[in-house]
Amino acid sequence: MRLDRAYIDGFKNLSNFEIDFDESRLTTVVIGQNGAGKSNLIEALVDVFRWVDLNRSPPHYRYQIDYRLDGQKVRLSNLSGKALVIVDEQAVSRLDFEKRKSEIFPDLVFGYYSGGSRRLERFFDAHQRRYYDAIKLSEDESACSEALRDRRLFYCRPIHGVFALLSFFAFPDEEITELLTEKLNITGFHSAMAQFREPWFAKSARGSRNPFELWGAGGPAGVCAREILNVAFLPIALTDHPVDDYRDKNQSEAQLAAFIRDRSALARLAANYEDDEQLFTALEAVDISDLIRELHLWVTRRGDSSGDVGFSDFSDGERQLLMVLGLTRISRGKRVLFLLDEPDTHLNPAWQNSYLELIRQWTGEGECTANCQFIMTSHNPLTIASLKKEEVRVMSLGPDGNVLVLPPYADPRGLGFTATLTEIFGLPTTLDIETQRAIDERNVLAKIEGRSEDQERELIAANDELARLGFLFEDREPLYNDFLKAWHEVRYADRPSLDPQQIEAQRRAMKALIGQLGATEAGR
């Protein structure tokens, strides 16, 4: 699954907007100014796939999306006034699309937003509801499996990081174990506790009020919950008064605590499943069926085997990393499009720098990599520092207010982090505003011919101050003096960020200026 091109006209600020992706690349990072529409692009892509899959609530904007899937060229478009699916230049009827969906539509479209709002998650609600309605009380295993296949849009939530990590421990993999130890100092599983709660259906006539019967829970959620209960050490029924937010409603809740005390108990749970993906899916079914209040997970870490370190003790960055990388691993082998809105927000600089490399490692090799694609937005120069320009798209607002998107003029790889800020993100300077202003003011003095005594004293003082900060400029060099004269109108400290076209134009102008100055110097 690889996106090739997207055209959006009329979705929020995206008007007559077009973006080309390099479909030969596993990852594409979209950067740009705040308000340029990066998040809107992610939402629009999800919305088109949602609409085409469900065939309801058609969008009121125009779209055309081209992607490649198993050697086929697929186009989703309504530019003709009619919603069409075109495969290898042949239109496919809605009936044929439903029959061939597994051949011409992604297996999964993952979405994730690191912010606290539901701006992206709400586009996944219809798929979540349909899946939940299909499995909540069903005992038909084949029908539940079909519902899982039909759930082609999946939104990543924080609890999925816990499910993914527990699934890793249940089905250990040498490569993953090594990565967990290297990046997070996690050396293994210690214990876990599923905190089940009375679900809504227990309050109905058909439900049960017995917590040890899991309140009569059915379907995949009930099966998984009972398997956990079967391996648990001394399950305990209790009543709690949970507070979900500042509004303490003083409501009691029947709960059942099932403790998985060690690796042996986890191995017995894993024996019911074929692999980590199947276990993750079962745990997620328990979650969406509202049968679990929380899954507590404790690990051993390098230098600490006490089990006092829980998943909740991890930093936001660690949990975020485990969630996204965990879902990457769980979906291996499928044809997947990952649409991630600022997934690196809470990561430290070292992880930002290695984030995309971790994605490549966890995705796997060969067919797994060829079948998936990551489109993500970011504000971090460290995230794109090792990329080629084909893997980066820069969004900016044009003079007419329309959104423009272009690749950078140079590869971020090899520029260094400082140059990435100026040459890719368009910052006029990497210095703080006050230091840059001092340099600008010093340069204005330096380019004045026939300075007065007061101006000379000011220049000496400015040079001394900048020298103490590590900046030293020699104005006795004639070529540099010529440069200052030609550049005297530029005031970096007060300039706004540049868009990709302005950056490229500036580089061409600088080269031309340096060439002219060199020719002038040679002729003296």
N, C-alpha and C positions, 0 to 999 in steps of 0.2 A: 504494500500500500504506500504510494508516494503521491503527494499533491504536486501538481505541475503549475497550475495557474488559478487565480481566483479574481472574479470581477464582482463588485458590490456597488449598487447605486441606490441610495435612499435609506440605508441602515444607520441611524444616528448621524454622526458627522462624516460617514463614508459616502461620498457623492462621486459617481463616475470614477470609482477607485479600482485600481488594478494592481495586482502583485504577482510576480513570477517567482516561483521557487525552483531551485535546482534539484530536480527529482532524483538525481544521482547521489544526493547527500542524505545521510541519516538524520542530521539535525539542521535546523534553520533558526537563528535567533533574530528576533525583531526588536530593534531598539528605537529610541526617538524621544522627543520632548514630551513632557506631561501634557495631556490633552490632544496629542496627535492622533489618537485612535487605536493604539495597540490592543487594548482590551476589547474595543469594539470589533476589531478584526477577529479575535478569538471567538467572541460571542456570535458573530455573523456566521462563521464557519460551522459552529455547533448547531446553530438554528437551521441552516440549510440541510445538514445531514438529518436533523430531527424531523424536519418537515417531509423530506423525501422518504424517510423510513416509515413514518406513521401515517402519512397522507391525510393530514387534517390540519386545520388552522393555517392555511397558506400564508406565506409572508406577503407583506404589502410593499416590499422593495424588489428590485430586479437583481438577479444573481446569475452567475455562470461559474461553475467550478469544474476544473479538469483534473483528473487523477489517473494514475496507472495502477492496475491491479492484475497480477498474474499475466503480464504481457498484454492486457487489454487496455485500450484508451476509453475512459468513461467520462462523459460530460453530463453534469446536472445543470439545467438551464431553464429559465422562464423568460428569456429575452424576446422570444417570439410571441409572447402573450399567453403561452400555454406551457405548463410545467412538463418538461421532457427529461427522459433519461436516454442518453445516446451512447451506444456501445460500438466502438470501431465504426463510427459514422452512420450507424443504423439505429433509428429510433426504436425504443422498446416500449411496448404497451404496459399499462399498470399490471395487468394479469401476468404477463411474461416476467415483469420485474419481480413480482412476488415469488414466482416459480424459480427464478434465477438469482435471487438475492444473495445466496451464499457464494455465488460465483462473481458477482459484479459489484458488491457492496462490502465495505469494511466489516470485519468480524466485530471490531470494537472501536469506538471513538471515546477516548478517555479525556476528561476535562479536570482541571485543577486551578484554583485561584488562591493565592496565599493570604489575601485580605480577609476581613471578617464579615463582609457582606455576602448576600446570596445572589449577587448580580449574575454570576455565571451558573451557579448551581441550579437556579430555577429552570434553566433550559433542559435539565435532565429529569425534572419531576415527572413528566408523563411516562417516561420509560420506567422509572423507579416504581411508580404506582401500578403500572401494568404488570410488572414482574411480581410485585408484592401481592396483588390480587390473585395472580395465577398460582402462587405457592403457599399462601398463608395457612390454608387448611387442607391442601391437597395431599392425598396419600398415593397419587399416581406418579410413580417415579419417572416414567417416560414423558408425561406431560410437564413435569417440573424441569426436566432436562431440555425439553423443547422451549419452555419459557426462558430458560437461561440463555439459550442460543439466540432467541429473539430479542434479548436485552442488549442491543447493540450500542447504546450510549451509557456510559458509566462515569459517575462523578466521584473523585477521590476525596475522602474525608479523613480527619485525624485518626479515628479508630482503626482505619485500614492499616495503618502502620503497625499496630499491635497484632492484628490478624496475620499480617505478612511475616513479622518476626517470629511469632509462634509457629507458623507453618514452616519457616526455615529450620527452626530447631527440631520440629517433628520429622523433617526429611532433610537431614544435614547434607550439605554439599561442600566439598573441600574448598572450592574457589570462593564461595560465598562466606564460609567460615573465616577464610583468610582475610577477605575484605572487611568483615565486621570487626575482626581483631585489629587490623591495620588502621582503619579509619575511626572506629568508635571504641576501641579497647574492649569490645564485648567478646568474651571467650566462650560463653555457653549459656545454656538454660539452667535456671535454678528452680523456679516454681511458678505457678500461676493460679489465679482464682477467678472463676466465672461467678459474677454476682447477678443471678437471674432475678427477674421481677414479675409480678403478676401482670399478665397482658390484658388487653381490653376484652378479649373474648371470654376470659374466666368469669367475668361479671354477668354473662348472659346465661340463659337457661341451659344451653348445651355445654357450658364450661364446667370446670372443676375448681374447687377452692383449695384443693390439696397441693401444697408446694412440692411435695416429694413425687407427685405425679406430673409436675411441671404444668399444673393448672389445665391439663388436657391438651397441651400444645400438640399440633399435628404438622404434617408436611416436613420438608427438609429441616426446618428450624427445630421441630420437636425431636426428630431423629438425632440431630447433632447434639442437642441439649442433653438427651438421655445418654448418649455415648460419653459425654463429659461426666455426667452424674455417675455412670457405672465405674469410672476409673478414679473418682474423687475420694479423698480421705475424709471420712466423717462429715458428710454434708450437714449443714446447719440451716434450719428454717428460722427466720427472724422477721421482725417488723421494723421498718426504718421510716424516717421523716425527711426524705431528700429535699434539698433546696437547690433548684436548678438555676435560679438567679436571685436578685435582690428581693424579689417578691416571695416572702416566706408564706406559703398558703396553708402550712400546718396540716398537710394531708399525710396520712399514714400509707405505707406501701408494703405489701407482703413480698418478702424476698427469700431466696434460697442461695446460700453460699456453697459453691462446690470447689474444693481445693485440690489442685493437681500438684502433689507434694514433691515430685522429683522426675528425673528423666525416664525412669521406668514406667511411671504412670503415663507420661506423655507418649512413650513408645506404644503403650497399649491403646491409647486413643488413635495414634497414627495408623495402627493396624486395620482400622476400619476404612481407610482411604488409600487410593492408589498413589497419590503424589501431593505435593504442597499446594498445587492449584486447586485440587478437589477439596482439600481441608479448608483452604481460604474461602472457597465458595460456600461451604457449609457454615462456617462461622459468620460470614456476611449475611446469610439467610437468617440466622438467629438474630442478628442485629436489626435488619430491616423489618422483621416480624415483631419488633418491640418487646422481645422476650428477655433482653439482657440490659441491665443497668450499666454495667461496666465489666471489662475484662482486665484484671490486674496481672501484670507480668513482671517477674523479677529475674534478673540476669546476674551472671558472674562477670566481673570485669578484671582486667589485668591489675593485679595487686589487691583485689578484693573478691573473695569467693564466698562472702558471708550471705549473699542474697539480699542485702539491704538496699540494693540499687534497683529501683523499679522503672518501668517505662515512663511513668509520670515524672520521674526525677530527671529525665533527659531534657536537654535544652530544646527550645523551639526549633532550632536549626537541625538538631539530631533527629527529632521526631519527623520533621518535614522531609529530611533526606531519606529516612527509612520508609516513609509512606510512598513517595514517588518511586524510589528505586525498588521497593518491594512490589509495587504493582507492575513495574516494568518486568521484573523477574516472573511474576505470576502469569503474565500474559504472553510469555515466550511461545513461539510457534504459531501465534495467531497473526492475522493481518490487521495491524492496529495503527491508528492515528492518535498520537498524544498531543493535546492542545493545552499547554501549560502557561498560565498567566503569572509571571514573576515567581517561579518556584524556588528561586535562589535568595529570596528576600532575607531570611533569617540565618543564612550561612555565613560562617567566618571567611575571611579572605582566602585562606588555604583551600577550603572546600569550594568556594566560588571558582577558583582557578582550576580545580580538577573535576568540577561537576559534570561536564559533558563527557569527560573521559570515564567517569564512573558509570554514566548511562551506557556508554559503549560496552564496558566490561560486563555490566549486569544484563544487557540485552542479549549477549551471546554472539556467536559467529555464524557466518554462512546464511542459510535460509532465514533464520530468526531476524537477522539484521536487515536483510533485503525486504522482508515483509512488513516492516514498521517504519514510522517516521515521527520525529519530534519537532513540533513547531512551538517555540516558546518566546515569551517577551521577557525583557530584562532591562535594568538600568545599570548593570554592573560591568565596568570595563574588564574586570578580572574574568568574568564568565566567557567573554568572546576573545580573550587575549591570544588563544592558541588556534583560532579559526582562520580559514581562508575567506576571502571576501565573498566567494560564492555561497558561504554559509551564513551570511549576515545580510539583513535588510534594514535600512534606516528610514523611518517614517518621519515626515515633517509637514508643517502647514505651509502651503504656497502663498504667494502674494494675494491670490484671489480667495483664500480661505479653504481651498480644496486640499485634501491630503495627498501628498506625494510619497512615493516609496522607491528607493534606489539602493543598489548595493554600494558599499563604500568604494572610494577610488583606489584604495590600497588594502592589502591583506593585514588584518590585525596581527597575525602571527609575525613575530620578529620586530614589531614596532616598539614593544615595551609598554608597560602600563601607562606611563606618563604620556607618551605619544598617542596612545589609543584614545585618551581623553580629548586631545586636540584634533587629531586627524580623523577619528571615527565619530566621536560624540559631539564634536564641533565646539568644545570649550575654547574660548579665545586665549586662555592661559591656564596653567596648572598651579599657579601661585595663588595665595590668598589675596583678597582684594586690596588690602592696605599695602602689602609689599609690591604688588604689581603697579599700584598707583605711584608709589615712590620711584619705581624704575621709570615709569612714563614721564614723571616730572623731571627726573634727572636727565632723561634723553632730550626733553624739550630744551633744557639749559645747554646741553652738550652741542646741539646743532646750531646754536646762535653764534654768528660770526661777530667779532668785536664786542665781546661781553664786557659789561661794566665791572667795576671792582666788587660791587655788591653781588652781582651775578656770579663772579668767579668764586667769591666766598661761599655762596650757596651751592655751587657745583662741587667745591672741595668737600663741604660738609655732607652733601648727598653721596658722593663717592665713598667717603669714609664710612657712612652709615651702611651702605650696601656692601662694602668690603667686609665689614664685621659680620654681615649676614651670609657671606660667601659669594656675593655677586661683585664682580670687578669688571668694569668696562674701560677700555683704553681708547680715549677719543683722539689720540695723536695719530692714529692710523687713518690716512686719507680716505681709503675705500670705505671704512666704517663711517667716517663723517659724511661721505656722500650718501651712504645708505640711510643714515639718520635724517638727512635732509629730504630724501625721497619718501621716507616713511613717517614724517613728522606729524601727519594728521591722524595716525593710528593711536587710539587710546585703549589698550587692551582691557584695563580694569573696568571700563564702563560699557564694553561691547556685549551684545547678546550672543547666545550660542549660534553657530552657523549650521545651515543644512548641508547635505552632501554636495549639492551643486555649488554652493558658495565656497565650501572647502576646496573643491577641485579647482574652481576659478582662482582662488587665492594662491594655490600652489603654482598654477600656470603663470600668474602675475609675478610671483616671487622669482621663479626661474628666469622669466624675461628680464626682470629688473636686475638680477645678479649678472646676467649676460651683458646687459647694457653697461653696468658699472665696471665690469671686467674689461670690456672693450675701451671704455673711457680711460681707465687706468693705464692700459697698455699703450694708449696713444699719447700719454703725457711725456 
